[in-house]
């Protein structure tokens, strides 16, 4: 994540897909850098075992979780983020 933040331009967005249950060691430094830039970081937890320290990075973005073994949800088919002015489809 540190390397990604170093090389980002002024209008970038970070999408982080991870399901690690381990605590991020440099979370406070990364959070400071995200805050300075008001960088949108969208975290997708798959599997949904993400350590809660990662959520600190998503102040300007969001946190999503892909639920497993649910009959009502079909994971990995479509994730959509909508704003008034733009739409991102994955």
Backbone as a ProteinNet text record, in pm:
[ID]
protein_1_A
[PRIMARY]
XXXXXXXXXXXXXXXXXXXXXXXXXXXXXXXXXXXXXXXXXXXXXXXXXXXXXXXXXXXXXXXXXXXXXXXXXXXXXXXXXXXXXXXXXX
[TERTIARY]
82.4	0	87.4	198.7	289	341	377.5	428.3	320.5	198.7	87.4	63.9	59.9	37	146.6	267.9	381.3	366.9	312.8	308.7	175.9	80.9	-49.4	-46.9	-129.9	-147.4	-252.5	-287.9	-378.2	-524.9	-569.3	-710.9	-731.5	-655.9	-659.2	-755.4	-795	-877.4	-808.8	-811.9	-752.3	-863.9	-858.2	-948.6	-861.1	-881.4	-801.4	-888.6	-850	-923	-836.3	-885.6	-810.8	-904.8	-864.9	-942.4	-854.3	-738	-642.9	-697.9	-672.4	-712.9	-601.9	-487.4	-373.1	-381.4	-338.3	-337.8	-231.4	-265.6	-170.3	-71.2	58.7	160.2	179.7	168.7	193.9	64.3	-43.6	-175.2	-182.4	-119.3	-128.3	-57.4	56.8	128.5	47.1	-8	-88.7	-215.3	-278.4	-399.1	-367.7	-255.5	-214.9	-198	-135.4	-113.2	-244.3	-336.3	-468.3	-544.5	-538.2	-606.6	-551.8	-420.5	-358.7	-411.3	-433.3	-477.1	-627.8	-697	-840.4	-864.7	-784.5	-782.7	-896	-980	-1084.2	-1022.7	-1037.7	-991.6	-1115.1	-1139.9	-1251.8	-1193.8	-1236.6	-1184.6	-1292.1	-1253.7	-1343.9	-1284.7	-1355.6	-1308.9	-1363	-1271.5	-1308.6	-1195.6	-1214	-1334.3	-1353.2	-1468.8	-1500.7	-1432.2	-1299	-1222.1	-1125.8	-1151.5	-1062.8	-1044.7	-919.1	-892.4	-947.7	-1007.9	-1076.5	-983.3	-853	-761.2	-765.7	-796.8	-802.1	-911.4	-1017.1	-1129.1	-1089.2	-981.4	-934.3	-894.2	-860.2	-818.6	-936.1	-1056	-1171.9	-1255	-1197.6	-1276.6	-1335.8	-1261.7	-1307.1	-1361	-1370.7	-1419.3	-1527.9	-1504.3	-1602.8	-1544.9	-1617.6	-1576.8	-1690.3	-1657.3	-1755.2	-1707	-1799.8	-1766	-1845.9	-1781.3	-1848.7	-1889.2	-2018.3	-2068.8	-2062.3	-2017.2	-2008	-2118.7	-2152	-2247.9	-2385.4	-2429.3	-2561.8	-2647	-2767	-2854.7	-2912.8	-2915.2	-2973.7	-2875.7	-2746.5	-2644.1	-2565.4	-2538.1	-2455.4	-2326.1	-2225.1	-2102.6	-2028.5	-1953.8	-1865.5	-1939	-2070.1	-2140.7	-2133.7	-2163.3	-2166.3	-2148.3	-2055.7	-2037.9	-2050.1	-2137.7	-2163.3	-2159.2	-2086.6	-2080.9	-2140.5	-2237.7	-2305.2	-2297.2	-2268.7	-2274	-2362.9	-2393.2	-2478.3	-2415.4	-2283.6	-2219.3	-2149.9	-2124.3	-2051.9	-2097.9	-2056.4	-2092	-1973.6	-1936.4	-1829.8	-1890	-1871.7	-1919.7	-1800.2	-1802.5	-1695.9	-1755.4
-117.9	0	125.1	122.7	238.3	272.1	170.7	191.9	249.5	203.9	254.7	402.3	439	578.3	669.9	620.7	700.3	737	648.3	667.3	720.4	751.7	797.6	941.4	968.5	1104.7	1177.4	1300.4	1383.7	1340.9	1266.4	1228.9	1078.3	1010.8	865.1	813.1	687.7	613.4	479.3	430.3	299.6	201.4	85.2	-25.5	-138.6	-171.7	-272.7	-394.5	-507.8	-632.7	-722.4	-752.9	-835.8	-896	-1003.8	-1066.4	-1105.1	-1041.2	-1077.4	-1046.8	-1135.1	-1115.2	-1055.8	-1025.4	-970.3	-818.5	-764.8	-619.3	-555.4	-443.6	-370.9	-300.4	-318.9	-268.4	-117.7	-58.6	85	162.2	121.1	178.2	327.4	373.8	516	604.9	560.8	635.4	638.5	524.2	518.6	602.8	598.1	677.6	826.3	867.5	1007.9	1050.6	966	997.4	1001.4	911.5	911.5	1038.1	1076.8	1197	1323.7	1331.9	1448.9	1472.6	1365.7	1376.4	1363.5	1331.9	1300.7	1196.1	1092.2	988.1	888.2	867.8	765.5	625.4	550.3	411.9	324.3	234.7	141.3	4.6	-52.4	-180.9	-286.4	-393.8	-506.7	-625.6	-670.8	-782.1	-912.5	-994.6	-1126.9	-1223.2	-1321.6	-1350.8	-1244.9	-1243	-1135.3	-1151.1	-1164.4	-1183.4	-1067.5	-954.3	-839	-786.7	-758.5	-696.3	-553.8	-511	-381.6	-261.9	-279.2	-166.1	-111	-195.1	-151.6	-48.6	-52.1	39.5	185	210.6	347.4	414.4	336.1	390.4	436.8	400.6	421.4	544.4	641.2	760.1	829.6	837.8	906.4	807.4	682.2	579.5	495.7	365.3	276.2	138.4	59.9	-77.3	-169.8	-273.3	-371.3	-510.1	-599.7	-737.6	-829.4	-930.8	-1031	-1143.8	-1161.3	-1266.3	-1401.3	-1499	-1634.2	-1722.8	-1824.7	-1926.8	-1869.7	-1772.2	-1715.2	-1743.5	-1789.3	-1820.4	-1694.5	-1584	-1459.8	-1372.8	-1399.4	-1316.8	-1401.1	-1342.3	-1408.6	-1328.9	-1359.3	-1279.1	-1284.7	-1180.1	-1166.2	-1150.9	-1133.3	-1109.8	-962.5	-873.8	-731.9	-646.9	-554.8	-457	-320.8	-238.3	-109.6	1.2	106.7	224.9	337.8	406.3	511.1	643.2	748.9	885.2	963.2	1086.1	1167.6	1189.6	1213.7	1253.5	1140.5	1029.2	923.7	785.4	685.4	548.3	459.7	373.8	277.5	138.3	59.8	-77.5	-170.7	-273.1	-374.1	-506.9
0	0	0	70.4	73.5	-65.5	-142.6	-277.7	-368.1	-352	-432.4	-402.7	-275.7	-237.5	-290	-294.6	-341.8	-489.1	-570.1	-715.1	-768.9	-682.2	-729.3	-776.3	-878.5	-926.9	-845.7	-886	-806.4	-807.2	-906.9	-917.2	-913.4	-833.4	-828.8	-722.9	-740.4	-646	-623.5	-499.9	-468.8	-438.3	-502.8	-471.9	-418.3	-291.8	-224.3	-198.7	-256.1	-235.3	-148.4	-28.7	64.6	167.2	224.6	329.6	446.6	454.4	558.1	697.3	788	926.2	1010	946.3	1018.2	1024.5	1136.5	1156.6	1067.3	1004.1	921.7	1014.1	990.6	1083.1	1075.4	958.8	943.4	916.8	978.8	950.5	980.9	1086.5	1122.9	1021.5	971.1	867.4	738.4	698.5	576.6	590.3	706.1	729.3	719.5	772.9	763.6	618.1	538.4	397.3	318.7	350.9	286.9	324.2	450.7	498.7	432.1	419.6	357.2	216.4	143.6	4.1	-12.9	95.1	88.8	-21.6	-14.9	-117.2	-96.4	-196.4	-185	-191.3	-84.3	-78.7	-56.9	-151.1	-141.8	-110.1	0.9	45.5	24.9	-41.7	-62	12.5	114.2	195.8	138.1	87.6	37	64.3	145.4	224.1	332.5	397.5	491.8	627.7	625.9	749.3	772.7	713.8	718.7	860.7	897.1	1026.5	1023.9	1132.6	1136.2	1122.3	1139.1	1122.4	979.8	883.5	744	719.3	797.6	774.5	796.4	868	889.3	758.1	657.7	528.4	442.5	479	391.6	424.8	491.1	528.2	406.1	299.1	177.6	75.3	110.2	18.1	81.9	92.5	152.2	176.4	254.3	285.1	244.6	171.4	125.6	163.5	180.8	213.2	122.8	71.7	-9.6	84	102.8	191.6	121.5	193.5	137.3	192.4	117.6	159.8	195.6	119.4	139.5	16	36.4	-76	-139	-64.9	-114.8	-191	-176.8	-240	-338.9	-454.6	-554.9	-568.9	-487.3	-486.7	-619.3	-642.8	-758.4	-891.6	-890.7	-1015.8	-1053.8	-959.2	-993.5	-868.1	-872.9	-766.3	-831	-780.7	-843.4	-739	-769.8	-685.7	-767.6	-711.6	-785.5	-712.1	-785.4	-736	-831.1	-794.9	-881	-1017.3	-1019.9	-1145.5	-1219.3	-1152.9	-1222.6	-1175.7	-1251.3	-1218.6	-1254.9	-1163.7	-1187.3	-1183.9	-1285.8	-1289	-1294.1	-1210.8	-1209.2	-1240.8
[MASK]
++++++++++++++++++++++++++++++++++++++++++++++++++++++++++++++++++++++++++++++++++++++++++

